[in-house]
Structures are given as structure tokens and as C-alpha cells.
Amino acid sequence: MHGPETKLATAVVPPPRWRVSPQIHGWLLLLPASVLLATFTHFPAVATIIDSFYSTPKGRRAAVLVGADNYQAMLADPVFWRAVSNNIVYAASVIPLTMALALAMALWVNGRIPGRPFLRLSFFTPTVLPMIAVANIWLFFYAPGYGLLDQMLGALGVPTPNWLGDQHTALICLIAVAVWKDAGFFMIFYLAALQQVSPQLAEAAAIEGASRWYFFRRVTFPLLMPTTLFVLINAIINSFRLIDHVVVMTQGGPDNATALLLFYIYEAGFKFWDTAYAATLTVVLLALLAFFALGQFVVLDRRIHYQ
């Protein structure tokens, strides 16, 4: 006799479902990004450190272990120290100028002013231009005799130098180009952060009689510290990775006055084909970036107010 109980007893029981713990599930989600990061970032960095202790392979002569010879040659290289000093001056000038200009533009276009969309577009336009195009545009500005700057200053009777041919002005010209190019990009992040600040804070400060400068210094800027940390890290990275403008505008001259560290790495690796020395210079660059990044997190983390 076949009743309902018999049908239930003979029903196929589904197999048990495998359950993955939340920890394993999280690591599986991170696995694709981790593989890409290790393949294109960590492995090349480790390989570069290893190559810095070997000689450059030439023809049938394989690379041999030379120990710290490449680092000793680097410490005795005057061009290396000139490139490092140029890069420090460049970074110390570009970073504060770019961040200050970006914050000022963000505060301006965040207010209710006529033509605000046009201003935002105008400030952001240099960011979308290719680096080579920007360098060629500013080459016309700096061209001696017929460049835009010479035409403007010549009309006023002001003598003009050879902007890119003078050691005293060549690096300043690169700094101006970098500030013009990056300020609009960082403005977007500050503008997005400003729009997250509650307008009730400004209303409460106005009722208490606080000035705009006091409100910015005590309320707005502390709330912008997470964005400032992000912008600062990116600004430091950008200041040590510039090469396009140097190649197009100055080629590191005059007399290595605009030779930055990454440009010197490019010359050593692709112009002189000394890959071992280029790897040694790259290790120094990675160490500098790691030092600055860790310092920023240690120093600025205490002053950051997360919402």
C-alpha cells in the first residue's frame, strides 16, 4: 500500500549545500585584485631590487652578481645628486602650490556664483588634456622671441630671458606647467568633499558670530583632512613620476637643471641601456615614495576627522 508517508520517504533528498565562512568569502573576493597587484606591482618591485645587485647583461655576457657596486657608483654620481635635489625642489614647490590652488578653486566654485558650471569646466579642462599636448602648448608660451610670454612682456618693455634655456628659470617653468595641469584634478576631490559638509554647520557658526575665515579654519578644513591626505599622497607620487614634460620641453637641460629622478632613470635604462643602474635608481625612488607615504599616514592620521 502506497500512502503519502511512503512518497515522502522515497523522495530524493537534496545534497547538503557547502557553506563558505565569511573570512574565506572575503579573501576570495579580494583574490583577483590581489593577483593583479602582485603581478604588476609587487613582483616587478622585488625583481628590480634583485637586479640592482647584478651587472647589466650585454650580448652573450650574462649578468653577474656585483653586490653593492651599483649603489657605490650611484653615490659617486654627481648627476644623480643633481636629479635628487631638482626633484626635491620640484616637489616642495609643486605640492603646496597645487593643493592650495585646488582648494581655493573648489571653495570658489562651490559657492553660488554666476557661471559656476563654466568655471568648473574651465578649471578641470587641463586635466583631460594629454601630457604631450600640454607640453607642446607650453612650449609655445615659452618660445623665445615669438612665444606668448615674450610677446606680452615685450609689449610692456620688460626684458625676457630664455625661459627653458636658462638654468635659473627652466625648473620654474616646469613647476608652472605641473601646477596648471594638476590643480583642476585635485579640485574635483575637494569640491566633492565640500559638498558633503552639512550647511547647518555654517548656519550655526553664523548665528554665533564666527567669521568665514574662522569657520574655514576650525570646521571646514578639519573636515577636509581625509581628502587632503588623499590629495597629498597623489601629489607626492605625481611629483616624482614626471617625465613627459621633461622629455618634450627640456630633455633634462640646460646642464641637468631640469633632470628629475624618473627622467634620469629613463635615460639610464633606455638611452644608455644600463638596466642595472636604472634598477638601482628605481630602488631609491621606491624607497623615497615609501618613506613619504608612511610619514604622511603616521603624522597626519592623528589630525584626520572621519565622518
BAMITI-614068 format. One record per atom (N, C-alpha, C): x, y, z; residue in one letter. Coordinates in pm, whole numbers, padded with zeros to 5 digits, always signed. Layout:
# BAMITI-614068
XYZA/...
END
This chain:
# BAMITI-614068
+00086-00120+00000M/+00000+00000+00000M/+00089+00123+00000M/+00058+00208-00092H/+00142+00326-00108H/+00065+00449-00060H/+00104+00503+00053G/+00039+00621+00106G/+00127+00744+00095G/+00081+00856+00151P/+00161+00979+00147P/+00293+00964+00220P/+00291+00882+00331E/+00416+00866+00404E/+00521+00796+00320E/+00477+00702+00238T/+00572+00630+00154T/+00632+00721+00048T/+00552+00809-00008K/+00604+00902-00108K/+00706+00997-00047K/+00680+01044+00073L/+00776+01133+00137L/+00905+01061+00170L/+00892+00932+00208A/+01012+00857+00244A/+01099+00831+00124A/+01034+00811+00008T/+01111+00779-00112T/+01153+00901-00191T/+01119+01022-00142A/+01159+01143-00214A/+01310+01160-00209A/+01363+01220-00314V/+01508+01241-00324V/+01547+01357-00233V/+01639+01329-00144V/+01687+01433-00051V/+01798+01512-00119V/+01786+01645-00129P/+01892+01723-00196P/+02021+01716-00117P/+02134+01719-00187P/+02264+01714-00117P/+02284+01841-00034P/+02359+01830+00073P/+02383+01948+00157P/+02464+02055+00083P/+02429+02181+00103R/+02500+02292+00038R/+02625+02327+00118R/+02731+02350+00041W/+02857+02388+00105W/+02848+02534+00148W/+02886+02558+00269R/+02885+02694+00322R/+03028+02742+00342R/+03054+02859+00286V/+03187+02920+00296V/+03185+03023+00407V/+03284+03020+00491S/+03289+03116+00602S/+03306+03258+00547S/+03260+03357+00621P/+03273+03495+00573P/+03418+03536+00548P/+03512+03484+00628Q/+03652+03519+00607Q/+03703+03469+00473Q/+03673+03341+00443I/+03717+03284+00314I/+03646+03354+00198I/+03520+03385+00216H/+03446+03455+00111H/+03507+03592+00082H/+03547+03661+00188G/+03610+03791+00168G/+03744+03781+00096G/+03825+03681+00133W/+03955+03663+00065W/+03935+03623-00081W/+03834+03545-00111L/+03807+03509-00250L/+03767+03631-00332L/+03694+03723-00271L/+03659+03846-00342L/+03782+03933-00369L/+03878+03929-00278L/+04000+04008-00295L/+04103+03940-00385L/+04083+03813-00416L/+04184+03738-00490L/+04215+03797-00628L/+04117+03833-00712P/+04153+03889-00844P/+04236+04016-00834P/+04196+04108-00746A/+04273+04232-00731A/+04411+04203-00673A/+04419+04106-00581S/+04548+04073-00522S/+04644+04015-00626S/+04590+03932-00714V/+04674+03873-00819V/+04727+03981-00913V/+04641+04072-00954L/+04684+04181-01041L/+04786+04271-00971L/+04761+04301-00843L/+04854+04386-00769L/+04990+04320-00753L/+04989+04191-00722A/+05117+04121-00705A/+05190+04106-00838A/+05116+04083-00947T/+05178+04061-01077T/+05241+04187-01134T/+05170+04299-01121F/+05215+04421-01186F/+05277+04523-01091F/+05279+04494-00961T/+05338+04589-00866T/+05444+04522-00779T/+05404+04423-00702H/+05497+04364-00605H/+05607+04284-00672H/+05572+04199-00768F/+05674+04120-00836F/+05774+04208-00911F/+05731+04309-00989P/+05831+04396-01053P/+05919+04470-00953P/+05862+04509-00838A/+05943+04579-00738A/+06051+04487-00681A/+06013+04363-00649V/+06112+04268-00596V/+06216+04236-00702V/+06173+04218-00827A/+06268+04189-00935A/+06364+04305-00957A/+06316+04428-00942T/+06403+04544-00957T/+06508+04549-00847T/+06467+04520-00725I/+06564+04517-00614I/+06671+04412-00639I/+06632+04296-00688I/+06730+04191-00716I/+06824+04233-00830I/+06768+04293-00936D/+06851+04334-01050D/+06952+04442-01012D/+06921+04519-00907S/+07014+04626-00869S/+07145+04571-00812S/+07148+04445-00777F/+07271+04384-00725F/+07347+04305-00833F/+07301+04316-00958Y/+07368+04248-01069Y/+07416+04351-01170Y/+07505+04307-01257S/+07553+04393-01364S/+07456+04388-01481S/+07475+04478-01575T/+07389+04483-01693T/+07431+04377-01794T/+07341+04288-01835P/+07379+04188-01936P/+07400+04255-02072P/+07507+04217-02139K/+07540+04275-02269K/+07576+04163-02365K/+07497+04149-02471G/+07524+04046-02569G/+07517+03908-02509G/+07626+03833-02528R/+07632+03698-02472R/+07681+03695-02328R/+07720+03808-02278R/+07768+03814-02141R/+07649+03829-02047R/+07626+03730-01967A/+07512+03734-01875A/+07543+03824-01756A/+07437+03861-01687A/+07454+03944-01569A/+07522+03866-01457A/+07610+03932-01386V/+07681+03869-01274V/+07654+03948-01147V/+07666+03880-01036L/+07643+03943-00908L/+07757+04040-00875L/+07724+04166-00852V/+07825+04267-00822V/+07805+04327-00684V/+07707+04281-00610G/+07685+04331-00475G/+07639+04476-00474G/+07706+04556-00396A/+07668+04697-00380A/+07744+04790-00473A/+07806+04738-00578D/+07884+04823-00669D/+07797+04928-00737D/+07676+04889-00776N/+07587+04985-00841N/+07549+05099-00747N/+07529+05067-00620Y/+07494+05171-00523Y/+07614+05261-00494Y/+07733+05205-00492Q/+07853+05288-00473Q/+07873+05383-00592Q/+07849+05332-00712A/+07860+05418-00830A/+07753+05527-00829A/+07636+05493-00779M/+07529+05592-00771M/+07564+05703-00672M/+07619+05667-00557L/+07655+05768-00457L/+07767+05859-00507L/+07848+05810-00599A/+07956+05892-00654A/+07917+05964-00782A/+07790+05953-00822D/+07743+06012-00947D/+07689+06152-00920D/+07752+06258-00974P/+07701+06394-00948P/+07567+06420-01015P/+07540+06354-01128V/+07412+06373-01196V/+07297+06319-01111V/+07322+06209-01041F/+07220+06152-00953F/+07184+06251-00843F/+07282+06310-00780W/+07254+06406-00672W/+07187+06532-00727W/+07224+06570-00848R/+07157+06686-00909R/+07010+06653-00938R/+06983+06533-00985A/+06846+06493-01013A/+06763+06485-00884A/+06824+06433-00777V/+06752+06424-00649V/+06722+06563-00595V/+06820+06652-00599S/+06797+06789-00550S/+06693+06861-00634S/+06699+06843-00766N/+06597+06903-00852N/+06458+06850-00819N/+06449+06720-00794N/+06319+06661-00763N/+06265+06709-00630N/+06353+06727-00533I/+06308+06777-00402I/+06256+06920-00415I/+06330+07004-00488V/+06284+07142-00510V/+06153+07143-00587V/+06145+07058-00688Y/+06023+07050-00769Y/+05904+07006-00684Y/+05922+06901-00603A/+05812+06852-00519A/+05774+06953-00413A/+05873+07016-00350A/+05845+07113-00244A/+05773+07236-00297A/+05783+07261-00427S/+05715+07376-00487S/+05579+07338-00543S/+05574+07226-00613V/+05450+07188-00682V/+05342+07144-00584V/+05379+07066-00484I/+05277+07007-00395I/+05197+07114-00320I/+05261+07206-00246P/+05178+07306-00175P/+05105+07400-00270P/+05169+07440-00381L/+05102+07530-00474L/+04981+07464-00537L/+04994+07339-00578T/+04882+07269-00642T/+04768+07247-00544T/+04800+07205-00423M/+04694+07178-00326M/+04625+07307-00284M/+04700+07413-00262A/+04639+07541-00223A/+04551+07596-00335A/+04599+07589-00458L/+04518+07638-00571L/+04395+07552-00591L/+04408+07420-00576A/+04293+07332-00591A/+04187+07361-00485A/+04229+07381-00361L/+04135+07411-00254L/+04068+07545-00276L/+04146+07646-00320A/+04088+07778-00346A/+03985+07772-00459A/+04016+07699-00564M/+03920+07688-00675M/+03796+07612-00631M/+03813+07509-00549A/+03697+07433-00502A/+03607+07520-00415A/+03666+07599-00326L/+03586+07688-00243L/+03512+07791-00327L/+03576+07837-00433W/+03514+07939-00518W/+03396+07881-00595W/+03418+07769-00665V/+03311+07715-00749V/+03205+07642-00667V/+03230+07622-00537N/+03128+07561-00452N/+03022+07662-00409N/+03055+07789-00418G/+02960+07893-00381G/+02861+07922-00492G/+02764+08002-00460R/+02662+08041-00557R/+02710+08164-00632R/+02777+08140-00744I/+02832+08249-00826I/+02781+08232-00968I/+02772+08341-01044P/+02728+08329-01184P/+02831+08251-01267P/+02782+08169-01357G/+02870+08093-01445G/+02946+07983-01374G/+02890+07928-01268R/+02960+07825-01191R/+02989+07699-01274R/+02896+07647-01355P/+02932+07529-01437P/+03045+07557-01535P/+03046+07677-01593F/+03153+07711-01687F/+03288+07718-01617F/+03290+07773-01495L/+03415+07780-01420L/+03466+07642-01384L/+03377+07555-01341R/+03419+07419-01309R/+03478+07349-01430R/+03413+07365-01544L/+03465+07304-01666L/+03600+07363-01705L/+03614+07494-01689S/+03739+07560-01726S/+03854+07513-01637S/+03829+07499-01508F/+03934+07455-01417F/+03972+07309-01440F/+03875+07229-01482F/+03902+07086-01498F/+03958+07052-01636F/+03944+07140-01734T/+03986+07110-01871T/+04133+07071-01882T/+04229+07141-01817P/+04370+07098-01831P/+04395+06955-01788P/+04311+06902-01700T/+04332+06766-01650T/+04312+06662-01759T/+04216+06684-01849V/+04184+06584-01951V/+04275+06594-02072V/+04357+06696-02080L/+04449+06709-02193L/+04565+06610-02178L/+04610+06549-02287P/+04727+06459-02278P/+04852+06536-02235P/+04941+06465-02166M/+05063+06528-02115M/+05147+06585-02228M/+05158+06514-02340I/+05238+06562-02452I/+05176+06688-02512I/+05043+06692-02520A/+04976+06811-02573A/+05000+06931-02482A/+04992+06909-02351V/+05018+07018-02257V/+05160+07071-02272V/+05256+06980-02286A/+05396+07023-02301A/+05414+07105-02428A/+05351+07066-02537N/+05364+07141-02661N/+05294+07276-02654N/+05183+07282-02582I/+05116+07412-02565I/+05206+07508-02490I/+05266+07461-02382W/+05353+07549-02304W/+05486+07574-02372W/+05527+07491-02465L/+05645+07522-02545L/+05622+07649-02626L/+05500+07665-02677F/+05468+07788-02749F/+05470+07909-02655F/+05422+07890-02531F/+05425+08001-02436F/+05568+08044-02405F/+05659+07947-02393Y/+05796+07975-02352Y/+05891+07999-02468Y/+05844+07987-02590A/+05934+08002-02705A/+05998+08141-02705A/+06131+08150-02717P/+06197+08281-02715P/+06167+08360-02842P/+06138+08486-02824G/+06116+08574-02939G/+05971+08588-02977G/+05904+08478-03006Y/+05766+08485-03054Y/+05668+08414-02961Y/+05710+08362-02849G/+05620+08296-02755G/+05523+08394-02690G/+05419+08340-02631L/+05315+08424-02570L/+05372+08509-02458L/+05455+08451-02373L/+05511+08529-02262L/+05602+08640-02313L/+05684+08611-02413D/+05772+08714-02468D/+05693+08824-02536D/+05583+08787-02603Q/+05501+08889-02668Q/+05435+08981-02566Q/+05385+08923-02456M/+05318+09003-02355M/+05417+09093-02280M/+05529+09034-02238L/+05627+09114-02164L/+05698+09213-02255L/+05719+09175-02382G/+05782+09267-02476G/+05696+09389-02503G/+05563+09371-02504A/+05473+09485-02523A/+05481+09583-02408A/+05519+09532-02289L/+05534+09619-02172L/+05677+09672-02157L/+05764+09633-02248G/+05903+09678-02240G/+05986+09605-02137G/+05942+09487-02095V/+06015+09409-01994V/+06107+09311-02065V/+06236+09309-02032P/+06327+09212-02094P/+06290+09070-02053P/+06299+08977-02146T/+06260+08838-02121T/+06380+08746-02133T/+06391+08649-02045P/+06501+08552-02056P/+06465+08439-02152P/+06558+08352-02176N/+06530+08227-02248N/+06473+08131-02145N/+06340+08121-02140W/+06273+08057-02029W/+06322+07915-02005W/+06331+07836-02111L/+06372+07697-02096L/+06521+07675-02119L/+06592+07782-02158G/+06736+07770-02182G/+06820+07828-02071G/+06758+07883-01969D/+06830+07941-01856D/+06817+07848-01736D/+06928+07819-01670Q/+06925+07729-01555Q/+06841+07784-01440Q/+06828+07914-01431H/+06754+07974-01320H/+06603+07974-01341H/+06559+07955-01464T/+06415+07963-01493T/+06358+07833-01548T/+06440+07740-01594A/+06389+07620-01661A/+06305+07536-01565A/+06354+07511-01444L/+06278+07430-01349L/+06151+07501-01304L/+06158+07633-01292I/+06038+07710-01255I/+05931+07695-01362I/+05972+07691-01488C/+05876+07674-01596C/+05807+07538-01588C/+05881+07434-01556L/+05820+07302-01539L/+05723+07302-01420L/+05759+07372-01314I/+05671+07379-01197I/+05539+07446-01233I/+05545+07553-01311A/+05422+07623-01352A/+05333+07532-01436A/+05391+07454-01525V/+05313+07363-01607V/+05245+07256-01521V/+05318+07201-01426A/+05261+07097-01341A/+05147+07149-01255A/+05162+07269-01200V/+05055+07328-01119V/+04931+07352-01204V/+04950+07404-01323W/+04838+07429-01414W/+04768+07300-01453W/+04844+07194-01468K/+04787+07066-01514K/+04713+06992-01403K/+04764+06993-01281D/+04711+06906-01175D/+04611+06975-01082D/+04609+07106-01078A/+04523+07175-00982A/+04375+07143-01007A/+04334+07139-01132G/+04195+07109-01163G/+04155+06968-01125G/+04249+06875-01134F/+04220+06736-01097F/+04194+06725-00947F/+04279+06787-00866F/+04261+06782-00722F/+04142+06866-00676F/+04105+06966-00756M/+03989+07047-00722M/+03863+06961-00716M/+03852+06862-00802I/+03733+06776-00805I/+03715+06705-00672I/+03822+06657-00614F/+03812+06586-00486F/+03773+06681-00373F/+03834+06799-00372Y/+03795+06897-00269Y/+03651+06942-00287Y/+03609+06959-00410L/+03471+07001-00435L/+03373+06896-00388L/+03403+06769-00414A/+03316+06662-00367A/+03312+06657-00215A/+03427+06681-00149A/+03429+06680-00003A/+03352+06800+00054A/+03363+06915-00009L/+03291+07034+00039L/+03140+07015+00030L/+03095+06944-00072Q/+02952+06924-00087Q/+02896+06825+00015Q/+02985+06754+00085Q/+02940+06663+00191Q/+02931+06732+00327Q/+02984+06854+00337V/+02978+06928+00463V/+02836+06982+00482V/+02779+06957+00596S/+02641+06999+00622S/+02631+07152+00625S/+02536+07211+00552P/+02518+07357+00557P/+02471+07406+00693P/+02419+07318+00776Q/+02374+07359+00909Q/+02492+07403+00995Q/+02611+07352+00968L/+02729+07395+01044L/+02760+07542+01016L/+02751+07581+00890A/+02776+07722+00855A/+02668+07812+00915A/+02544+07766+00915E/+02437+07846+00973E/+02456+07863+01123E/+02495+07756+01192A/+02519+07766+01335A/+02637+07858+01365A/+02742+07852+01284A/+02858+07939+01305A/+02822+08084+01280A/+02737+08110+01179A/+02695+08248+01152A/+02612+08303+01266A/+02528+08219+01326I/+02448+08265+01440I/+02537+08300+01558I/+02644+08224+01577E/+02737+08251+01687E/+02831+08368+01659E/+02824+08421+01536G/+02907+08536+01503G/+03047+08501+01454G/+03070+08377+01414A/+03202+08336+01365A/+03224+08389+01224A/+03345+08434+01198S/+03379+08483+01065S/+03398+08366+00969S/+03403+08398+00839R/+03421+08292+00740R/+03558+08226+00755R/+03659+08308+00781W/+03793+08251+00797W/+03799+08161+00920W/+03739+08202+01029Y/+03738+08120+01150Y/+03662+07989+01126Y/+03550+07997+01055F/+03472+07876+01026F/+03552+07783+00936F/+03623+07837+00838F/+03704+07753+00750F/+03818+07687+00828F/+03882+07764+00914R/+03999+07712+00985R/+03961+07611+01091R/+03847+07632+01157R/+03809+07546+01269R/+03713+07433+01232R/+03639+07448+01123V/+03536+07349+01090V/+03561+07286+00953V/+03567+07371+00849T/+03575+07318+00713T/+03704+07241+00688T/+03817+07305+00717F/+03945+07240+00686F/+03968+07111+00765F/+03934+07106+00896P/+03946+06976+00965P/+03861+06866+00904P/+03742+06902+00856L/+03658+06802+00791L/+03714+06759+00656L/+03800+06840+00597L/+03861+06808+00468L/+03991+06729+00482L/+04033+06698+00603M/+04161+06632+00622M/+04170+06495+00555M/+04067+06409+00555P/+04078+06284+00480P/+04104+06307+00331P/+04035+06405+00274T/+04060+06438+00134T/+04198+06498+00115T/+04242+06579+00209T/+04376+06638+00200T/+04483+06531+00203T/+04465+06430+00286L/+04562+06321+00291L/+04566+06246+00158L/+04450+06219+00100F/+04445+06152-00029F/+04511+06236-00137F/+04480+06364-00140V/+04539+06453-00241V/+04689+06466-00221V/+04733+06472-00096L/+04876+06486-00069L/+04954+06365-00118L/+04903+06246-00093I/+04971+06126-00139I/+04982+06124-00291I/+04873+06157-00358N/+04875+06159-00504N/+04965+06269-00557N/+04969+06383-00489A/+05056+06492-00534A/+05203+06454-00522A/+05239+06385-00415I/+05378+06341-00399I/+05415+06240-00507I/+05325+06145-00533I/+05352+06047-00638I/+05369+06116-00773I/+05281+06211-00803N/+05291+06283-00930N/+05421+06362-00941N/+05467+06417-00830S/+05588+06500-00835S/+05713+06417-00856S/+05707+06287-00830F/+05824+06201-00851F/+05812+06113-00975F/+05703+06126-01048R/+05688+06043-01167R/+05681+06126-01296R/+05713+06253-01289L/+05706+06337-01407L/+05819+06303-01502L/+05786+06279-01626I/+05886+06254-01729I/+05844+06310-01865I/+05714+06313-01894D/+05667+06357-02025D/+05708+06500-02056D/+05682+06589-01962H/+05714+06730-01984H/+05864+06752-01998H/+05942+06677-01921V/+06087+06694-01928V/+06139+06648-02064V/+06088+06536-02114V/+06135+06485-02243V/+06099+06581-02355V/+05979+06636-02354V/+05934+06721-02464V/+05993+06862-02454V/+06002+06916-02333M/+06033+07057-02319M/+06182+07086-02300M/+06254+07005-02223T/+06391+07043-02187T/+06494+06934-02209T/+06452+06807-02217Q/+06546+06695-02224Q/+06644+06694-02106Q/+06598+06745-01992G/+06681+06748-01873G/+06775+06866-01863G/+06784+06946-01966G/+06876+07060-01966G/+06809+07186-01916G/+06884+07295-01918P/+07025+07306-01956P/+07118+07262-01842P/+07218+07183-01876D/+07318+07135-01781D/+07250+07064-01663D/+07156+06974-01695N/+07085+06892-01595N/+07005+06976-01495N/+06968+07096-01533A/+06893+07182-01442A/+06750+07133-01421A/+06697+07056-01516T/+06560+07003-01504T/+06559+06851-01506T/+06673+06788-01481A/+06679+06642-01477A/+06620+06593-01346A/+06501+06536-01353L/+06437+06479-01236L/+06473+06331-01225L/+06441+06271-01113L/+06488+06135-01085L/+06432+06033-01185L/+06304+06040-01215L/+06246+05944-01309L/+06301+05965-01449L/+06328+06089-01487F/+06388+06114-01617F/+06529+06055-01624F/+06603+06065-01515Y/+06737+06007-01513Y/+06730+05855-01520Y/+06628+05794-01457I/+06608+05650-01470I/+06578+05614-01615I/+06495+05693-01679Y/+06462+05669-01820Y/+06588+05679-01907Y/+06670+05778-01883E/+06793+05792-01961E/+06887+05674-01938E/+06905+05634-01813A/+06995+05524-01783A/+06947+05393-01843A/+06817+05370-01842G/+06766+05243-01890G/+06745+05234-02039G/+06700+05344-02103F/+06661+05338-02243F/+06751+05418-02336F/+06832+05506-02283K/+06924+05582-02366K/+07065+05524-02359K/+07110+05491-02238F/+07243+05432-02220F/+07239+05279-02206F/+07117+05221-02198W/+07097+05076-02187W/+07172+05016-02069W/+07177+05090-01961D/+07238+05039-01837D/+07123+05001-01744D/+07067+04884-01766T/+06947+04844-01692T/+06976+04820-01544T/+07096+04777-01511A/+07129+04753-01370A/+07133+04885-01293A/+07194+04987-01354Y/+07198+05117-01287Y/+07059+05180-01280Y/+06979+05158-01384A/+06841+05208-01380A/+06762+05139-01270A/+06785+05010-01249A/+06718+04940-01139A/+06762+04996-01004A/+06890+05029-00992T/+06939+05087-00867T/+06873+05221-00839T/+06860+05305-00941L/+06792+05434-00924L/+06644+05414-00891L/+06584+05312-00950T/+06443+05285-00922T/+06421+05243-00778T/+06514+05167-00722V/+06504+05128-00581V/+06506+05251-00491V/+06590+05347-00524V/+06594+05472-00446V/+06461+05546-00457V/+06405+05550-00577L/+06276+05617-00596L/+06166+05548-00516L/+06162+05415-00519L/+06062+05342-00441L/+06079+05366-00292L/+06204+05371-00247A/+06229+05396-00105A/+06182+05535-00064A/+06206+05634-00148L/+06161+05770-00118L/+06009+05777-00110L/+05940+05716-00206L/+05794+05719-00205L/+05737+05645-00085L/+05798+05532-00049A/+05751+05458+00068A/+05773+05538+00196A/+05886+05607+00205F/+05916+05688+00323F/+05815+05801+00338F/+05786+05871+00229F/+05691+05982+00235F/+05550+05933+00265F/+05511+05820+00206A/+05377+05768+00230A/+05358+05726+00375A/+05455+05657+00431L/+05445+05616+00571L/+05445+05737+00664L/+05529+05834+00632G/+05532+05955+00714G/+05400+06029+00715G/+05335+06034+00600Q/+05206+06102+00593Q/+05102+06032+00679Q/+05097+05899+00670F/+04998+05826+00748F/+05025+05839+00898F/+05153+05838+00936V/+05185+05845+01079V/+05158+05984+01135V/+05196+06088+01061V/+05184+06225+01111V/+05041+06277+01099V/+04980+06257+00982L/+04851+06318+00956L/+04733+06238+01009L/+04754+06112+01041D/+04642+06030+01085D/+04582+06082+01216D/+04666+06145+01298R/+04617+06199+01427R/+04530+06323+01407R/+04543+06388+01292R/+04468+06511+01269R/+04349+06492+01175R/+04320+06370+01140I/+04213+06344+01047I/+04085+06315+01126I/+03978+06378+01084H/+03847+06360+01148H/+03756+06294+01046H/+03730+06164+01066Y/+03643+06092+00973Y/+03497+06110+01017Y/+03414+06130+00917Q/+03272+06147+00948Q/+03203+06011+00958Q/
END
